[in-house]
Amino acid sequence: MPLDLTYAALSDPTRRSILEALAQGPAPVSQLAAPFPISGPAISRHLRVLEAAGLIVNDRVGKGRLCALQPDPLAEAMAWLDFQPRFWSGSFDRLDALLSQPKGRP
């Protein structure tokens, strides 16, 4: 289920942009929201999705909030993606070998 949350969070371009910004280092919510032509509540919803997926932490600092990237879920998602070509390549190689066998005569 954590992998599902990660991919669901990554499915939105605004959330991916926020993660790219946070890859440069922690940032206040106001700085993260500045490039987007959407409301504050909409940014807050995006941040909640990212936080629920474990991709960011969002801490109160003074009167504001500071967000920071949490890379572990991204590493897990990447490991899953890295596995896929190896799995499917081996499966297709076995299928090809099976289909290449001469057919027996009836």
C-alpha positions as CSV (number, residue, x, y, z in Angstrom):
1,M,0.0,0.0,0.0
2,P,2.8,2.5,0.6
3,L,3.9,2.1,-3.0
4,D,0.4,2.8,-4.1
5,L,0.4,6.0,-2.2
6,T,3.7,7.0,-3.6
7,Y,2.6,6.5,-7.2
8,A,-0.7,8.2,-6.6
9,A,1.1,11.2,-5.2
10,L,3.5,11.2,-8.1
11,S,0.6,11.1,-10.6
12,D,0.0,14.9,-10.3
13,P,2.4,17.4,-12.1
14,T,2.0,20.0,-9.3
15,R,3.1,17.5,-6.7
16,R,6.0,16.4,-8.8
17,S,7.1,20.0,-9.2
18,I,6.9,20.5,-5.4
19,L,9.1,17.4,-4.9
20,E,11.6,18.8,-7.5
21,A,11.7,22.0,-5.6
22,L,12.2,20.2,-2.3
23,A,15.1,18.2,-3.8
24,Q,17.0,21.5,-3.6
25,G,16.4,21.6,0.2
26,P,13.7,22.3,2.7
27,A,11.4,25.2,1.8
28,P,8.5,27.1,3.4
29,V,5.1,26.5,2.1
30,S,4.8,30.0,0.8
31,Q,7.9,29.5,-1.4
32,L,6.6,26.2,-2.7
33,A,3.2,27.7,-3.5
34,A,4.6,30.8,-5.3
35,P,5.1,29.2,-8.8
36,F,1.5,27.8,-9.0
37,P,-1.6,29.7,-10.1
38,I,-3.7,27.8,-7.6
39,S,-5.2,28.7,-4.2
40,G,-3.5,28.2,-0.9
41,P,-6.1,25.5,0.1
42,A,-5.2,23.6,-3.2
43,I,-1.5,23.7,-2.3
44,S,-2.3,22.5,1.2
45,R,-4.2,19.5,-0.3
46,H,-1.3,18.7,-2.5
47,L,1.1,18.9,0.5
48,R,-1.3,16.6,2.5
49,V,-1.2,14.0,-0.3
50,L,2.6,14.1,-0.4
51,E,2.8,13.9,3.4
52,A,0.4,11.0,3.6
53,A,2.6,9.1,1.0
54,G,5.6,9.8,3.3
55,L,7.3,11.8,0.6
56,I,7.6,15.0,2.7
57,V,7.5,16.1,6.2
58,N,5.8,19.3,7.1
59,D,6.8,21.0,10.3
60,R,5.7,24.2,12.0
61,V,8.5,26.7,12.2
62,G,7.5,30.0,13.9
63,K,4.3,31.2,12.2
64,G,4.9,29.2,9.0
65,R,5.4,25.7,7.9
66,L,8.6,24.2,6.5
67,C,8.5,21.2,4.2
68,A,11.4,18.8,3.5
69,L,11.7,15.9,1.1
70,Q,11.8,12.3,2.5
71,P,13.5,10.2,-0.2
72,D,12.9,6.7,1.1
73,P,9.5,6.2,-0.6
74,L,11.0,7.4,-3.9
75,A,13.8,4.9,-3.5
76,E,11.2,2.1,-3.0
77,A,9.3,3.2,-6.1
78,M,12.5,3.3,-8.1
79,A,13.5,-0.2,-7.0
80,W,10.1,-1.5,-8.1
81,L,10.6,0.2,-11.5
82,D,14.1,-1.2,-11.8
83,F,12.8,-4.7,-11.2
84,Q,10.2,-4.6,-14.0
85,P,12.4,-4.8,-17.1
86,R,14.4,-7.7,-15.6
87,F,11.3,-9.6,-14.8
88,W,9.5,-9.0,-18.1
89,S,12.7,-9.5,-20.2
90,G,13.2,-12.9,-18.6
91,S,9.5,-13.8,-19.1
92,F,9.6,-12.8,-22.7
93,D,12.8,-14.7,-23.3
94,R,11.2,-17.9,-21.9
95,L,8.1,-17.4,-24.0
96,D,10.2,-16.8,-27.1
97,A,12.2,-20.0,-26.4
98,L,9.0,-21.9,-26.0
99,L,7.4,-20.5,-29.2
100,S,10.7,-21.2,-31.1
101,Q,10.6,-25.0,-30.3
102,P,9.6,-27.0,-33.4
103,K,6.1,-28.2,-33.3
104,G,5.5,-31.9,-33.1
105,R,3.7,-33.7,-35.8
106,P,0.2,-35.1,-35.0
